[in-house]
C-alpha cells in the first residue's frame, strides 16, 4: 500500500544490511559515537516516491537504534532521514 507502513517487522536481508552499511559513518556522526557492532536485526518499509526503510540496528551490548533511511526511485539515491537512539531489542519499529 502506497504511504502505509507494514505492521509486521521483517527479518533483515542482505540488501537492507548493505543499505545500512553504506550510511554507517553518517549514522555514527549523527549519534556522536562509533559502533563496533552494526547489524540490522529487522525492518519495515513504507512506499512513497521511493521507499522509506525503518531499521532496527544492534550497535553492541543491549543497545539498539532505529534509523529511517530513504531510497529514491531510480537512480536509487540513499539518504539518512532520522535516527532514534537508546532503543532496546523489544522496542517496536514505529514511524518517526
N, CA, C and O atoms as CSV, one atom per row, in Angstrom:
chain,resi,resn,atom,element,x,y,z
A,1,UNK,N,N,0.846,-1.168,0.000
A,1,UNK,CA,C,0.000,0.000,0.000
A,1,UNK,C,C,0.899,1.240,0.000
A,1,UNK,O,O,1.803,1.350,0.828
A,2,UNK,N,N,0.654,2.166,-0.919
A,2,UNK,CA,C,1.438,3.385,-1.007
A,2,UNK,C,C,1.148,4.254,0.214
A,2,UNK,O,O,-0.010,4.490,0.556
A,3,UNK,N,N,2.214,4.729,0.869
A,3,UNK,CA,C,2.078,5.608,2.021
A,3,UNK,C,C,1.926,4.892,3.342
A,3,UNK,O,O,2.223,5.467,4.389
A,4,UNK,N,N,1.465,3.633,3.323
A,4,UNK,CA,C,1.292,2.885,4.561
A,4,UNK,C,C,2.554,2.133,4.920
A,4,UNK,O,O,3.359,1.789,4.054
A,5,UNK,N,N,2.717,1.884,6.203
A,5,UNK,CA,C,3.869,1.110,6.658
A,5,UNK,C,C,3.358,-0.235,7.124
A,5,UNK,O,O,2.354,-0.309,7.831
A,6,UNK,N,N,4.040,-1.300,6.734
A,6,UNK,CA,C,3.644,-2.632,7.147
A,6,UNK,C,C,3.594,-2.760,8.664
A,6,UNK,O,O,4.361,-2.105,9.370
A,7,UNK,N,N,2.707,-3.589,9.162
A,7,UNK,CA,C,2.549,-3.732,10.608
A,7,UNK,C,C,3.558,-4.709,11.200
A,7,UNK,O,O,3.932,-4.580,12.366
A,8,UNK,N,N,3.999,-5.672,10.419
A,8,UNK,CA,C,4.936,-6.681,10.916
A,8,UNK,C,C,6.354,-6.375,10.444
A,8,UNK,O,O,6.595,-6.142,9.260
A,9,UNK,N,N,7.274,-6.382,11.382
A,9,UNK,CA,C,8.679,-6.193,11.028
A,9,UNK,C,C,9.183,-7.458,10.329
A,9,UNK,O,O,8.792,-8.576,10.667
A,10,UNK,N,N,10.051,-7.250,9.358
A,10,UNK,CA,C,10.654,-8.357,8.628
A,10,UNK,C,C,12.087,-8.543,9.097
A,10,UNK,O,O,12.742,-7.585,9.506
A,11,UNK,N,N,12.569,-9.771,9.037
A,11,UNK,CA,C,13.970,-10.035,9.364
A,11,UNK,C,C,14.857,-9.334,8.345
A,11,UNK,O,O,14.507,-9.217,7.171
A,12,UNK,N,N,16.000,-8.875,8.810
A,12,UNK,CA,C,16.931,-8.160,7.942
A,12,UNK,C,C,17.354,-9.029,6.765
A,12,UNK,O,O,17.464,-10.250,6.875
A,13,UNK,N,N,17.583,-8.375,5.651
A,13,UNK,CA,C,18.080,-9.035,4.444
A,13,UNK,C,C,19.478,-8.491,4.141
A,13,UNK,O,O,19.900,-7.481,4.704
A,14,UNK,N,N,20.169,-9.160,3.265
A,14,UNK,CA,C,21.495,-8.701,2.856
A,14,UNK,C,C,21.408,-7.310,2.228
A,14,UNK,O,O,22.269,-6.464,2.467
A,15,UNK,N,N,20.367,-7.075,1.421
A,15,UNK,CA,C,20.188,-5.762,0.780
A,15,UNK,C,C,20.012,-4.660,1.817
A,15,UNK,O,O,20.625,-3.598,1.698
A,16,UNK,N,N,19.184,-4.897,2.830
A,16,UNK,CA,C,18.949,-3.885,3.863
A,16,UNK,C,C,20.220,-3.649,4.675
A,16,UNK,O,O,20.510,-2.507,5.033
A,17,UNK,N,N,20.981,-4.698,4.973
A,17,UNK,CA,C,22.250,-4.527,5.683
A,17,UNK,C,C,23.216,-3.694,4.854
A,17,UNK,O,O,23.919,-2.843,5.398
A,18,UNK,N,N,23.261,-3.925,3.551
A,18,UNK,CA,C,24.148,-3.153,2.677
A,18,UNK,C,C,23.756,-1.681,2.658
A,18,UNK,O,O,24.620,-0.804,2.646
A,19,UNK,N,N,22.445,-1.408,2.657
A,19,UNK,CA,C,21.964,-0.019,2.702
A,19,UNK,C,C,22.436,0.633,3.998
A,19,UNK,O,O,22.968,1.743,3.978
A,20,UNK,N,N,22.243,-0.054,5.126
A,20,UNK,CA,C,22.673,0.480,6.421
A,20,UNK,C,C,24.183,0.689,6.440
A,20,UNK,O,O,24.662,1.730,6.890
A,21,UNK,N,N,24.934,-0.298,5.952
A,21,UNK,CA,C,26.396,-0.188,5.933
A,21,UNK,C,C,26.858,1.027,5.137
A,21,UNK,O,O,27.852,1.662,5.490
A,22,UNK,N,N,26.138,1.352,4.062
A,22,UNK,CA,C,26.531,2.492,3.229
A,22,UNK,C,C,26.351,3.819,3.976
A,22,UNK,O,O,26.930,4.835,3.590
A,23,UNK,N,N,25.551,3.806,5.040
A,23,UNK,CA,C,25.296,5.022,5.824
A,23,UNK,C,C,25.918,4.968,7.215
A,23,UNK,O,O,25.672,5.853,8.034
A,24,UNK,N,N,26.718,3.947,7.490
A,24,UNK,CA,C,27.247,3.758,8.852
A,24,UNK,C,C,28.000,4.982,9.359
A,24,UNK,O,O,27.784,5.402,10.496
A,25,UNK,N,N,28.863,5.555,8.557
A,25,UNK,CA,C,29.637,6.720,9.001
A,25,UNK,C,C,28.702,7.887,9.304
A,25,UNK,O,O,28.890,8.582,10.303
A,26,UNK,N,N,27.711,8.109,8.468
A,26,UNK,CA,C,26.747,9.188,8.705
A,26,UNK,C,C,25.929,8.932,9.979
A,26,UNK,O,O,25.658,9.857,10.744
A,27,UNK,N,N,25.544,7.681,10.197
A,27,UNK,CA,C,24.797,7.321,11.410
A,27,UNK,C,C,25.671,7.528,12.638
A,27,UNK,O,O,25.206,8.073,13.639
A,28,UNK,N,N,26.931,7.102,12.578
A,28,UNK,CA,C,27.848,7.294,13.694
A,28,UNK,C,C,28.056,8.782,13.987
A,28,UNK,O,O,28.101,9.190,15.148
A,29,UNK,N,N,28.180,9.574,12.950
A,29,UNK,CA,C,28.356,11.021,13.118
A,29,UNK,C,C,27.147,11.622,13.810
A,29,UNK,O,O,27.289,12.397,14.755
A,30,UNK,N,N,25.958,11.268,13.343
A,30,UNK,CA,C,24.729,11.800,13.943
A,30,UNK,C,C,24.568,11.309,15.384
A,30,UNK,O,O,24.089,12.055,16.238
A,31,UNK,N,N,24.958,10.073,15.660
A,31,UNK,CA,C,24.847,9.504,17.000
A,31,UNK,C,C,25.940,10.030,17.934
A,31,UNK,O,O,25.788,9.987,19.155
A,32,UNK,N,N,27.027,10.519,17.369
A,32,UNK,CA,C,28.128,11.038,18.170
A,32,UNK,C,C,29.032,9.965,18.740
A,32,UNK,O,O,29.753,10.211,19.707
A,33,UNK,N,N,29.003,8.765,18.147
A,33,UNK,CA,C,29.914,7.702,18.588
A,33,UNK,C,C,30.070,6.662,17.504
A,33,UNK,O,O,29.274,6.588,16.568
A,34,UNK,N,N,31.125,5.849,17.646
A,34,UNK,CA,C,31.389,4.785,16.687
A,34,UNK,C,C,30.865,3.470,17.242
A,34,UNK,O,O,30.826,3.263,18.455
A,35,UNK,N,N,30.467,2.591,16.344
A,35,UNK,CA,C,29.895,1.300,16.732
A,35,UNK,C,C,30.765,0.169,16.204
A,35,UNK,O,O,31.022,0.082,15.003
A,36,UNK,N,N,31.220,-0.705,17.115
A,36,UNK,CA,C,31.988,-1.872,16.679
A,36,UNK,C,C,31.052,-2.965,16.179
A,36,UNK,O,O,31.451,-3.812,15.381
A,37,UNK,N,N,29.804,-2.946,16.650
A,37,UNK,CA,C,28.752,-3.848,16.174
A,37,UNK,C,C,27.764,-2.982,15.417
A,37,UNK,O,O,27.406,-1.902,15.886
A,38,UNK,N,N,27.313,-3.438,14.246
A,38,UNK,CA,C,26.371,-2.657,13.438
A,38,UNK,C,C,25.585,-3.632,12.568
A,38,UNK,O,O,25.900,-3.825,11.394
A,39,UNK,N,N,24.552,-4.248,13.163
A,39,UNK,CA,C,23.823,-5.319,12.488
A,39,UNK,C,C,22.335,-4.990,12.473
A,39,UNK,O,O,21.714,-4.822,13.523
A,40,UNK,N,N,21.773,-4.899,11.277
A,40,UNK,CA,C,20.333,-4.696,11.148
A,40,UNK,C,C,19.650,-5.992,11.564
A,40,UNK,O,O,19.952,-7.057,11.027
A,41,UNK,N,N,18.738,-5.903,12.510
A,41,UNK,CA,C,18.014,-7.075,13.001
A,41,UNK,C,C,16.662,-7.226,12.327
A,41,UNK,O,O,16.248,-8.340,12.006
A,42,UNK,N,N,15.965,-6.104,12.108
A,42,UNK,CA,C,14.657,-6.152,11.464
A,42,UNK,C,C,14.362,-4.804,10.826
A,42,UNK,O,O,15.060,-3.820,11.071
A,43,UNK,N,N,13.324,-4.771,10.009
A,43,UNK,CA,C,12.977,-3.522,9.331
A,43,UNK,C,C,11.527,-3.557,8.871
A,43,UNK,O,O,10.906,-4.614,8.761
A,44,UNK,N,N,11.014,-2.364,8.607
A,44,UNK,CA,C,9.714,-2.178,7.975
A,44,UNK,C,C,9.935,-1.216,6.814
A,44,UNK,O,O,10.909,-0.464,6.795
A,45,UNK,N,N,9.028,-1.247,5.852
A,45,UNK,CA,C,9.132,-0.328,4.727
A,45,UNK,C,C,7.849,0.469,4.578
A,45,UNK,O,O,6.779,0.065,5.033
A,46,UNK,N,N,7.991,1.613,3.928
A,46,UNK,CA,C,6.864,2.464,3.570
A,46,UNK,C,C,7.121,2.914,2.137
A,46,UNK,O,O,8.168,3.486,1.836
A,47,UNK,N,N,6.168,2.654,1.265
A,47,UNK,CA,C,6.288,3.058,-0.132
A,47,UNK,C,C,5.797,4.491,-0.266
A,47,UNK,O,O,4.650,4.800,0.056
A,48,UNK,N,N,6.673,5.355,-0.742
A,48,UNK,CA,C,6.343,6.757,-1.011
A,48,UNK,C,C,6.844,7.015,-2.431
A,48,UNK,O,O,6.702,6.135,-3.279
A,49,UNK,N,N,7.413,8.160,-2.724
A,49,UNK,CA,C,8.043,8.375,-4.035
A,49,UNK,C,C,9.437,7.761,-3.959
A,49,UNK,O,O,10.446,8.438,-4.163
A,50,UNK,N,N,9.468,6.489,-3.667
A,50,UNK,CA,C,10.669,5.722,-3.362
A,50,UNK,C,C,10.298,4.804,-2.208
A,50,UNK,O,O,9.144,4.389,-2.094
A,51,UNK,N,N,11.256,4.484,-1.353
A,51,UNK,CA,C,10.987,3.595,-0.216
A,51,UNK,C,C,11.638,4.163,1.039
A,51,UNK,O,O,12.821,4.502,1.035
A,52,UNK,N,N,10.854,4.267,2.120
A,52,UNK,CA,C,11.402,4.550,3.442
A,52,UNK,C,C,11.667,3.206,4.109
A,52,UNK,O,O,10.795,2.338,4.143
A,53,UNK,N,N,12.864,3.041,4.635
A,53,UNK,CA,C,13.217,1.856,5.418
A,53,UNK,C,C,13.322,2.291,6.878
A,53,UNK,O,O,14.040,3.239,7.196
A,54,UNK,N,N,12.621,1.612,7.746
A,54,UNK,CA,C,12.707,1.841,9.187
A,54,UNK,C,C,13.449,0.628,9.744
A,54,UNK,O,O,12.899,-0.472,9.791
A,55,UNK,N,N,14.699,0.830,10.165
A,55,UNK,CA,C,15.579,-0.277,10.534
A,55,UNK,C,C,15.858,-0.297,12.035
A,55,UNK,O,O,16.091,0.745,12.649
A,56,UNK,N,N,15.832,-1.488,12.613
A,56,UNK,CA,C,16.298,-1.696,13.988
A,56,UNK,C,C,17.713,-2.248,13.883
A,56,UNK,O,O,17.928,-3.335,13.346
A,57,UNK,N,N,18.683,-1.484,14.403
A,57,UNK,CA,C,20.089,-1.841,14.247
A,57,UNK,C,C,20.707,-2.104,15.618
A,57,UNK,O,O,20.645,-1.261,16.513
A,58,UNK,N,N,21.306,-3.293,15.769
A,58,UNK,CA,C,22.020,-3.637,17.002
A,58,UNK,C,C,23.397,-2.997,16.917
A,58,UNK,O,O,24.134,-3.206,15.954
A,59,UNK,N,N,23.738,-2.201,17.953
A,59,UNK,CA,C,25.018,-1.488,17.933
A,59,UNK,C,C,25.919,-1.874,19.102
A,59,UNK,O,O,26.843,-1.136,19.443
A,60,UNK,N,N,25.656,-3.025,19.715
A,60,UNK,CA,C,26.521,-3.519,20.779
A,60,UNK,C,C,25.808,-3.630,22.109
A,60,UNK,O,O,24.872,-2.883,22.392
A,61,UNK,N,N,26.265,-4.578,22.929
A,61,UNK,CA,C,25.665,-4.845,24.233
A,61,UNK,C,C,24.143,-4.966,24.081
A,61,UNK,O,O,23.664,-5.708,23.224
A,62,UNK,N,N,23.396,-4.250,24.897
A,62,UNK,CA,C,21.937,-4.268,24.778
A,62,UNK,C,C,21.433,-3.026,24.064
A,62,UNK,O,O,20.264,-2.664,24.200
A,63,UNK,N,N,22.300,-2.372,23.307
A,63,UNK,CA,C,21.939,-1.116,22.637
A,63,UNK,C,C,21.473,-1.345,21.206
A,63,UNK,O,O,22.051,-2.125,20.449
A,64,UNK,N,N,20.409,-0.637,20.872
A,64,UNK,CA,C,19.868,-0.626,19.517
A,64,UNK,C,C,19.573,0.814,19.145
A,64,UNK,O,O,19.430,1.679,20.009
A,65,UNK,N,N,19.485,1.055,17.856
A,65,UNK,CA,C,18.978,2.329,17.379
A,65,UNK,C,C,18.017,2.045,16.239
A,65,UNK,O,O,18.060,0.978,15.626
A,66,UNK,N,N,17.158,3.000,15.963
A,66,UNK,CA,C,16.243,2.905,14.837
A,66,UNK,C,C,16.642,3.986,13.844
A,66,UNK,O,O,16.828,5.144,14.218
A,67,UNK,N,N,16.772,3.610,12.590
A,67,UNK,CA,C,17.151,4.548,11.541
A,67,UNK,C,C,16.068,4.573,10.472
A,67,UNK,O,O,15.562,3.533,10.052
A,68,UNK,N,N,15.721,5.789,10.040
A,68,UNK,CA,C,14.809,5.928,8.891
A,68,UNK,C,C,15.662,6.350,7.707
A,68,UNK,O,O,16.288,7.410,7.715
A,69,UNK,N,N,15.672,5.504,6.696
A,69,UNK,CA,C,16.501,5.680,5.509
A,69,UNK,C,C,15.581,5.760,4.299
A,69,UNK,O,O,14.637,4.981,4.171
A,70,UNK,N,N,15.865,6.704,3.419
A,70,UNK,CA,C,15.070,6.876,2.207
A,70,UNK,C,C,15.890,6.454,0.990
A,70,UNK,O,O,17.039,6.859,0.818
A,71,UNK,N,N,15.262,5.628,0.151
A,71,UNK,CA,C,15.867,5.236,-1.125
A,71,UNK,C,C,14.949,5.738,-2.225
A,71,UNK,O,O,13.804,5.303,-2.342
A,72,UNK,N,N,15.470,6.669,-3.037
A,72,UNK,CA,C,14.661,7.275,-4.096
A,72,UNK,C,C,14.420,6.283,-5.232
A,72,UNK,O,O,15.089,5.256,-5.347
A,73,UNK,N,N,13.451,6.626,-6.056
A,73,UNK,CA,C,13.244,5.859,-7.281
A,73,UNK,C,C,14.519,5.967,-8.104
A,73,UNK,O,O,15.373,6.801,-7.803
A,74,UNK,N,N,14.666,5.142,-9.136
A,74,UNK,CA,C,15.915,5.193,-9.900
A,74,UNK,C,C,16.346,6.637,-10.115
A,74,UNK,O,O,15.558,7.465,-10.573
A,75,UNK,N,N,17.598,6.937,-9.783
A,75,UNK,CA,C,18.751,6.063,-9.666
A,75,UNK,C,C,18.948,5.418,-8.295
A,75,UNK,O,O,19.982,4.780,-8.098
A,76,UNK,N,N,18.044,5.536,-7.353
A,76,UNK,CA,C,18.167,4.835,-6.086
A,76,UNK,C,C,19.092,5.482,-5.079
A,76,UNK,O,O,19.769,4.785,-4.324
A,77,UNK,N,N,19.132,6.813,-5.055
A,77,UNK,CA,C,19.961,7.525,-4.070
A,77,UNK,C,C,19.467,7.189,-2.665
A,77,UNK,O,O,18.262,7.163,-2.410
A,78,UNK,N,N,20.413,6.932,-1.752
A,78,UNK,CA,C,20.093,6.531,-0.381
A,78,UNK,C,C,20.501,7.657,0.563
A,78,UNK,O,O,21.599,8.203,0.458
A,79,UNK,N,N,19.592,8.000,1.497
A,79,UNK,CA,C,19.917,9.050,2.455
A,79,UNK,C,C,19.306,8.747,3.818
A,79,UNK,O,O,18.230,8.158,3.926
A,80,UNK,N,N,20.025,9.166,4.850
A,80,UNK,CA,C,19.555,9.023,6.223
A,80,UNK,C,C,18.618,10.182,6.520
A,80,UNK,O,O,18.982,11.343,6.332
A,81,UNK,N,N,17.401,9.866,6.987
A,81,UNK,CA,C,16.439,10.926,7.296
A,81,UNK,C,C,16.306,11.187,8.781
A,81,UNK,O,O,16.112,12.335,9.181
A,82,UNK,N,N,16.404,10.164,9.610
A,82,UNK,CA,C,16.256,10.375,11.047
A,82,UNK,C,C,16.836,9.189,11.795
A,82,UNK,O,O,17.080,8.126,11.224
A,83,UNK,N,N,17.052,9.397,13.093
A,83,UNK,CA,C,17.686,8.393,13.934
A,83,UNK,C,C,17.098,8.489,15.335
A,83,UNK,O,O,16.954,9.583,15.881
A,84,UNK,N,N,16.757,7.336,15.916
A,84,UNK,CA,C,16.304,7.274,17.306
A,84,UNK,C,C,17.300,6.430,18.079
A,84,UNK,O,O,17.566,5.286,17.713
A,85,UNK,N,N,17.847,6.983,19.137
A,85,UNK,CA,C,18.844,6.297,19.944
A,85,UNK,C,C,18.189,5.669,21.170
A,85,UNK,O,O,16.999,5.857,21.423
A,86,UNK,N,N,18.988,4.919,21.927
A,86,UNK,CA,C,18.589,4.323,23.201
A,86,UNK,C,C,17.351,3.435,23.052
A,86,UNK,O,O,16.405,3.531,23.833
A,87,UNK,N,N,17.378,2.589,22.056
A,87,UNK,CA,C,16.315,1.612,21.845
A,87,UNK,C,C,16.780,0.264,22.380
A,87,UNK,O,O,17.968,0.060,22.631
A,88,UNK,N,N,15.839,-0.649,22.550
A,88,UNK,CA,C,16.163,-1.986,23.033
A,88,UNK,C,C,15.719,-3.023,22.009
A,88,UNK,O,O,15.077,-2.692,21.012
A,89,UNK,N,N,16.063,-4.263,22.262
A,89,UNK,CA,C,15.697,-5.362,21.360
A,89,UNK,C,C,14.189,-5.516,21.242
A,89,UNK,O,O,13.698,-5.989,20.216
A,90,UNK,N,N,13.452,-5.130,22.261
A,90,UNK,CA,C,11.997,-5.334,22.252
A,90,UNK,C,C,11.212,-4.110,21.793
A,90,UNK,O,O,9.998,-4.198,21.613
A,91,UNK,N,N,11.872,-2.975,21.601
A,91,UNK,CA,C,11.161,-1.783,21.121
A,91,UNK,C,C,10.648,-2.007,19.708
A,91,UNK,O,O,11.398,-2.412,18.820
A,92,UNK,N,N,9.371,-1.740,19.512
A,92,UNK,CA,C,8.751,-1.900,18.200
A,92,UNK,C,C,9.218,-0.796,17.262
A,92,UNK,O,O,9.448,0.340,17.678
A,93,UNK,N,N,9.350,-1.149,16.003
A,93,UNK,CA,C,9.683,-0.156,14.981
A,93,UNK,C,C,8.395,0.584,14.641
A,93,UNK,O,O,7.421,-0.018,14.189
A,94,UNK,N,N,8.403,1.886,14.862
A,94,UNK,CA,C,7.249,2.736,14.569
A,94,UNK,C,C,7.679,3.863,13.639
A,94,UNK,O,O,8.870,4.132,13.480
A,95,UNK,N,N,6.708,4.510,13.034
A,95,UNK,CA,C,7.004,5.659,12.184
A,95,UNK,C,C,7.619,6.778,13.031
A,95,UNK,O,O,7.146,7.059,14.132
A,96,UNK,N,N,8.645,7.396,12.527
A,96,UNK,CA,C,9.237,8.569,13.180
A,96,UNK,C,C,9.836,9.471,12.130
A,96,UNK,O,O,10.389,10.520,12.460
